[in-house]
Amino acid sequence: MMQPAFAGADDDRYDGNIFVVYAGNGSLVPPKETLATALSEHKPIFMIFYVDDSSDCKKYAIVGSEVQAFYGRVAEIIPVDVDTIPVKAKYEPTEPGYYYSGGVPQVVVFNPDGKVVLNKKGQVPFEEIDDRFREIFDLLPRTESVELKRRSFNEFSSELRQ
């Protein structure tokens, strides 16, 4: 007899890739490009550090999908499972390990020149990430733009709409 899985969003048990299971978005993993390639192509980048067995990361996975929904065609979205970062004494600025600060989730946003414009651990709100991308793409600030409102469409996911 098969035993049921006992993992869920509120625990630190592994139950699959968080982007697939909790954000309903398998297109984020594996990332399309490496950090080194995206930097060499002068693309804006959203890099998110995560682990699949963290309740904080499970709850935060939808933000990666929201960023992809709005900026995925014009910026590179790079999820990095911290368990895959090689352990070594020194990293190059083209390697994710260079930017990882030891906690998850963590987000790093780069402008097209490769400069870090946001590097923060924890539940960084989509709006804070959106503000950095609005600056990068010279879009209207949120205060001068149509307000986006969240609409929940299942237990874990929501979308932004006008």
C-alpha positions in Angstrom: 0.0 0.0 0.0 1.3 3.5 -0.9 1.9 5.9 1.9 0.5 9.4 1.3 2.9 12.3 1.0 3.0 14.5 4.1 4.6 17.6 2.7 2.9 20.9 2.4 3.4 24.7 2.1 3.7 25.2 5.8 6.5 22.7 6.4 10.1 22.2 5.4 9.6 18.8 3.8 10.5 18.2 0.1 7.5 17.5 -2.1 8.9 18.6 -5.6 10.2 21.7 -7.2 8.5 24.7 -5.6 7.9 26.5 -8.9 6.1 23.5 -10.3 4.2 22.5 -7.2 3.4 25.9 -5.6 3.5 28.4 -8.4 2.2 26.1 -11.2 5.1 27.1 -13.4 7.5 24.5 -14.6 8.9 26.9 -17.2 11.1 28.6 -14.7 13.3 25.5 -14.1 15.8 24.9 -15.3 16.6 28.5 -16.2 17.0 29.2 -19.9 20.4 30.9 -19.5 23.2 31.0 -17.0 24.1 34.1 -15.1 27.4 34.4 -17.0 25.5 34.3 -20.4 22.8 36.8 -19.3 25.4 39.2 -18.0 27.5 38.9 -21.2 24.3 39.7 -23.2 23.6 42.8 -21.1 20.2 41.6 -20.1 18.3 42.8 -17.0 18.2 39.8 -14.6 16.0 38.6 -11.8 17.8 35.9 -9.9 16.1 34.1 -7.0 17.9 31.8 -4.6 15.7 29.0 -3.1 15.6 25.4 -1.8 12.7 23.1 -2.5 12.3 22.0 1.2 11.7 25.4 2.7 8.3 26.6 3.7 9.4 30.2 3.1 10.5 29.4 -0.4 7.3 27.4 -1.1 5.2 30.4 -0.1 7.5 32.7 -2.1 7.5 30.7 -5.4 4.6 32.6 -6.9 6.6 35.8 -6.9 9.0 34.3 -9.4 6.1 33.5 -11.6 4.7 37.0 -11.2 8.1 38.5 -12.2 8.2 36.2 -15.2 4.6 37.1 -16.2 5.5 40.8 -16.4 9.2 40.8 -17.3 10.0 37.3 -18.7 10.1 38.5 -22.3 12.6 41.4 -21.6 14.6 40.1 -18.6 16.3 36.9 -17.8 14.7 35.0 -14.9 17.2 32.7 -13.1 16.1 30.5 -10.2 19.1 29.1 -8.4 18.7 26.1 -6.1 21.3 26.8 -3.4 22.0 23.1 -3.0 23.5 23.2 -6.6 26.0 26.0 -5.8 29.4 24.4 -5.8 31.2 24.9 -2.5 34.5 26.7 -3.0 36.6 29.5 -1.4 36.0 32.2 -4.0 33.4 32.8 -6.7 33.6 35.0 -9.8 31.0 37.8 -10.3 29.6 35.7 -13.2 28.7 32.9 -10.7 25.5 32.8 -8.6 27.6 31.9 -5.5 29.2 35.3 -5.6 25.8 36.9 -4.7 24.4 34.3 -2.4 24.3 35.6 1.2 23.3 32.4 3.1 19.5 32.6 3.4 16.5 31.8 1.3 14.6 33.1 -0.4 16.9 35.8 -1.7 16.4 37.9 -4.8 19.0 39.8 -6.8 18.1 42.2 -9.7 20.7 43.3 -12.1 20.4 46.2 -14.6 21.6 45.7 -18.2 25.1 46.9 -17.2 25.4 44.0 -14.7 25.1 46.3 -11.7 23.1 44.9 -8.8 20.1 47.2 -8.1 18.4 45.0 -5.5 19.8 42.2 -3.3 17.6 41.2 -0.4 16.7 38.1 1.6 13.2 37.1 2.8 9.8 37.6 1.4 10.6 40.6 -0.9 7.3 41.9 -2.2 6.7 41.8 -6.0 6.1 45.5 -5.8 9.7 46.2 -4.7 11.1 44.0 -7.5 8.7 45.7 -9.9 9.9 49.2 -8.8 13.5 48.2 -9.8 12.4 46.9 -13.2 10.3 50.0 -13.7 13.5 52.0 -13.2 15.5 49.7 -15.5 12.9 49.9 -18.3 12.1 53.6 -17.7 8.5 52.9 -17.0 6.2 55.1 -15.0 6.6 54.8 -11.2 3.8 52.9 -9.5 2.3 56.1 -8.1 1.7 57.4 -11.6 0.6 54.1 -13.1 -2.6 52.1 -13.0 -2.8 50.2 -9.8 -2.4 46.5 -10.0 -4.5 44.4 -7.6 -4.0 40.8 -6.6 -6.6 38.2 -7.5 -6.2 34.8 -6.0 -6.9 31.9 -8.3 -6.0 29.0 -6.1 -4.7 28.3 -2.6 -1.2 29.5 -3.3 -1.2 31.5 -6.5 -2.4 34.9 -7.3 -2.0 37.3 -10.2 -1.8 41.0 -10.6 -4.4 42.8 -12.5 -5.8 46.3 -13.0 
